[in-house]
Amino acid sequence: MPMLHRLGLPRSRLSLRCLQSPHCRMLACAFGVAGFVAGDPAAARFDASRVAAESPAVAARFPEPDVVYDTPGFRAGRDDFTSQAELMAFVSQLQVRTGGFTLRVPGTSTEGRPIPLLVFASQGLATPESMLRSGKPTVLIVAQQHGNEPAGGEAALVVAARLAAGDLKLLLDRINVLVLPRANPDGAEAFMRDTSLHIDMNRDHLLLRTNEARVLALIAREYQPDVVIDAHEFTVMDRWVTKFGGVMSYDALIQYATVGNLPPALSRDAESRFRPAILAALDGAGLKPHWYFTTEAGSSDKTVSMGGVQPDTWRNVGGLRNAVSFLLETRGVDIGRAHFKRRVRTHELTMEALLRTTAASPSEILALTRGAANDVDRRSGRGA
């Protein structure tokens, strides 16, 4: 394996009865009847034989953090990742044990798997209307749009447990939180990037060809989140080794929305308020963040660029919906469970930084996002 090269750039089935709501189109059924595809395995279909092995020198650069997680993906003896059945059992049991959130299912995947949404709001105000009237900004955490990128989904479960009955619960006095721990259940179960229709969900937020993208659009339309984070993982070896003779060395790649027509105030706040908070949290834990960048797969072209301006990725669509919207990617694709705890910790700290930053100035965040939305309304039809 080539030496580490840093690329430099500028800065069990459930019987939980589904909750019904006219706002979220929830399923009027029991998960155990229609929530799972018959024959779902106890663990996701991850194939360890296809994992690219890091050299010892590279692996030593990424020590595991001194933290303990009790989510399904960290149970003793694991050599795979959290299955759909395990995820649903975890969130159901967490809800029953803590009563700290409302568990909803706004839709299902193409193959019929439930897409759970965890709604955290104080005083039981969990409907979209009550949350919009609460005077609190809403943070939306979206994970695992790509099924073979599990660290963000596992971190979303960790953060959900902390919000339900842990140290983050007090933040709910100042903010509302939506956690979508697995946006692409079919892809996660098959451990593949795309949905079962072989469509990249994170390129489908304009055309909405997939059930999964439509569910996310419904959540955004009904709840109108003010801050969004989209949790992903990036390829570590593969084309980086082929093109540049090295592997990706950063723990986290971060970028906020960069789509045309984005209200400038959202970009300014993302850069001045939120990105420094994320960097401080990661730097303080000995993790290495950088701007998001990528290079084209399947090509010898060595061009390296930041994320694009197309209005089809969730990072950009979140911005067009007048939210402060961030993409986070951790190293993870093609290295299996290597450094899994470190990857999850990176996501967890980033999610926590966004939550705490929003909770520190809730009225300012609301004024920012609602001001942006009102400005769009005022300009509508005026050629501005």
N, C-alpha and C positions, 0 to 999 in steps of 0.2 A: 504494500500500500504506500502511495506517495506520502511525503511528509505533509503535515497540516499546512494548508495555505489559506491565508486570510485575504479575501478580496476587498480592496479598499474602495469606498465610495464616499462621496460627500455625505456630510451629515444627513320459578315455578309458576304456572298460570295463576291469574288473579281473579278474584270474584268481586273486586271493588266496583261498586255501581257508579257508572259514569254520571257526572254532574251535568245537568241540562241548563242551557242558557241560550236565549235568542241571539246573543251577541257573538258567541263563539262557535255555533254549529256543532255542539258536542254530540258525541255518540250516545244514543238512547239504548245502550246495551251494556252488558257486562264484558269486561276485557276478556274474561275466560271463554266467552262465546264467540266473539268476533275480533278480538284484539290481536290475535297472533295467527300466523300462517301455520297450518298443520305441519307437524314435523320440525318446527324450529328447534335447533340444537340447544344444548345447555350453555354453549359458548360460541362466540363469533368464529366464523370459518377462516381464521388466520392460519397461513401456512408458513411455519417457521423455516422450512427448507429453502424458501425464496429470499431470505434475509441476507443483505450484504453485511459482511463482517468488517468492523473497523479494526485497524491495527492497534496493538496495545498502547503505542505511544499516543495515538489519537484518542482512544477511549479514556486514557488517564487524564485528559484535559477536562473531563466532564464528570467530576465526582458527584455522587448522589447527596442531596441535602439531608440534614438530620431532622426529618419530619416523619410522622406516622400517619398513614391514611387507612381508613376502614371501608372504603368503597369496594365494589366487587372486583375491580381490576387489580387490587392489591391483596387479595386473599392468598393465604399461604399456598405455595406450590404452583402458582399461576405461571403458565407459559403462553397465554393467549390474552384476549381482551374481553371486556364486558359485553355479554350478549344482550339481546333485546329483552329476553325474559328476566335476566338479572337486573337490568336497568329498571324495568317496570316494577319489579318486586322491591327494589331499593327505594324508589320514590314513593311507592304506596305505603311501605312500612314507615318511612320517615314522616309521612303525613299523619298516619294513625298515631304514631308515637309522640309527635310534638304538637300537632294541630297548628303548626306555624305557617301554613300556606294553604292555598286552594289548588287542588290538582285538577287540571282540565285537559281535555283532549279535543283540540280544535279541528282535527282531521286525521286522516290515515295516509300511509304511503301507498304507492301503486299496488303493492302486493298485500295491502290490508293491515299493515302493522300500525299500532297507535303512535301518534306523535305527541308526547306529553308536554304540557306547558305548566310550569310551577309559578303561581301568582302570589307574590309576597306583598301584602299591604296591611298596615296596622288597622285595628278596629274592624276587621272583617270587610273592609271596603274593597272587594276584589272584582267588581264589575268594571267594565271599561268606563262607563259614565261616572261612577263614583270615584274612580282613580283620576279621571280628568278634572273632576271638581274638587279634588282633595287639596289642591294648592301645593302639591309635591311633584317634582319631576320623576319620570319613570325611566329606569335603566333596563335595557333588553340585552340579555346574554344569549347569543346564538352559537351553538357548537355542532361540530361534526356534519356540516354540509357535505363534506367528502368522507365517505365511509371508512377509508383507510387512514384517517387522521384522528386517532382516538384520544390523544392527550387532552384536548380541549373539552371533550365530553366528560371525561373523568374529572377534570377540574371543576366543571359546572356542577357535578354532584357534590364535590367537596365544598364549594361555595354555598350550594343550597343547604347543606347540613349546618353550616355556620350561620346562615341567615335564619334557619328554622329554630335553632335552639343553642346557638353559640355566640361568639363574640361580635358577630356582625348584626345580630338581631336588633340592637339599639338604633342602627341606621334607619330602620323602618319608621322611626318617628319623623324622619326628614325626607325619605325617598320611598318610591315604590320600585319593586324589582320583578322582572319577568325572566325566568330561566327556561330556555329551550335546550335541553342537554343533548338531544339527538335529532337533528333536522332531517336526516336521511337514513331512516332505519333499515331499509333494504340494502343500501350500500354498506352500512356498518355490519349487517349480518353476513354479507358475502365478502366483507373486507375488500371492497373495491371503491374506487374514487366516485364513480357515477351512480345515478339512481338505477333501478332495475330496467328502466327504459333506455339505458346507455346514453343518458343525457347528463351533462355536467350541471348540477343544480345551481352552482354559483355562476353560471352563465345564462340562467333562465329567469332572471328577475325582471326582464322586460317582456318577453313573449309569454311567460307563465305556461309552458307546455306540460309541466309536471305537477302532480298532486302536491309534492313537497314544497315547491316554490309558491304554489297558490296558498298553502297553509300559512307560510311565513308572511305573504302579502296580507292575508286576512288578519293576522295578529297585529301587524304594523298599522293597518287601517283602523282597526277597532281601538287599540290601546294608544296609538300615537306616541311611541317612546321618544324621549328627549336625548338619550345617550344610548349608543349601540356599540357592542363589540362583537366581532365575528371571529371565532376561534378556529384556526387552521394549523397545519404542519407543512413544512417544506421538504423538498428532496435534499438529502444530505450528500449523496455520492453521484452516481449515474452521470448525467451530462456535465457536472462540475469536474469530475475526474477526467472524463473524456476530453473536455475542452481546455481545462486549465491545470490539470495535473494535481489537483488537490480536492479536499472536501470542505464543505461549508462549516465554518467555525463558530458562528454566532448562535447563541441560545434563542434569540427572539428577533424577528423582523417586524417592524411596526410601520403602519402608514394610515393616515386618515383619508377621508374622502377627497378625491381630486377630479370630480366630474364637472363638466361645463354647467353653467347656471347655478352652481352652488352659492348660496348666500355668503359673501365674504366674511361676515361676522362669525360664521360657524368655523371657517378655516382658522381665523385668528384665535378663537378660543381653544380650538383643538391644539394649536401650536403653543399658545402661551400658558394655558391652564392645565390641560390634560396630559399632553405628551411629557412635559417635565415630571409630572407626578409618576407616570409609568416608569420613566427612566430611573428616577430616584429609587423606586421600589425594587427594581431589578438590580441596579448597581449595588444597592445596599445588601442584597443577598448574594453578591458575588457572581451574578449572571451577566451575560454579555448581550446587550440589545444593539440594534442598528436599524437604520431605515430599511424598509422592505425593498428588495430587488430580486430580479430573476433573469433567466436567459432562456431562449427558445429551446424546447425539447425537439429531438429528431432532426437537428440541423447542426452543421459545423460552424455556423455564424456565432462569433464570440461577443456579439453585442449584449451588454448587460443594461437593464433598464428598471426603473421603478414601476409600480403598478399603473395601469392605464387609466383612461378617462371615460371608458365606455359605461353607459348607464345600464349594465346588465349584471354586474357583480353586486353583492349585498353591501359591501363597503360604500360603494358609490350611491346605490339606491337609498341606503339609510340617510346619506346626506341630502339627497333630493327630497326626502320626506321630512326635511328640516330638523334632523337630529345631528348631534355631534357623533360622528361614526368612525370607528377604528377597525382596522384589520390587525390581528396578531397572528403570526406564524412562528412556530417553534420547529427546531430540527426534529425530524421524526420519520418522514417517508423513506422507506426502504431499509431501515435499521431495526425493525421489529420492536422488541421490548428494551433495547439498549437505552439506558438513561431515562427510563419511563418516569420514574419519580421526579427527576429533575425537570423533565418536560412539563409534567403536570403542575409542579411547583411554579414554573414560569407563567403558565396560564393563570393559576390561582392568584398569584401576586398582581398580575396585570388586571384581572377582573376586580380584585379588591381595591386597587388604586383608583380605578374608575368609579367604583361605588363610593369610596370615601371622599374623593374629590367632588363628586356630585352632591353628596350629603353635606359637605362643608359650606356650599353656597347654593342652596336649593332655589332661592328666589331669583338669584342672578341667572342660573341655568334656565329656569322657566321663562324669564324675561327674554333671554337670548333666543330660545327655540320658538317661542310663540310670537316673538317679534319678527323672526324670519318668516314664519308662516303667514302672519298678517301682511307683511310686505309683499309676499307673492300674491296674496288676494288683491291687494291694492293695485298691483301692476297688471293683473290679469286682463287681457283684452285691450291693453293700451299700447302695445308695441314696445314696451319698456324692456 
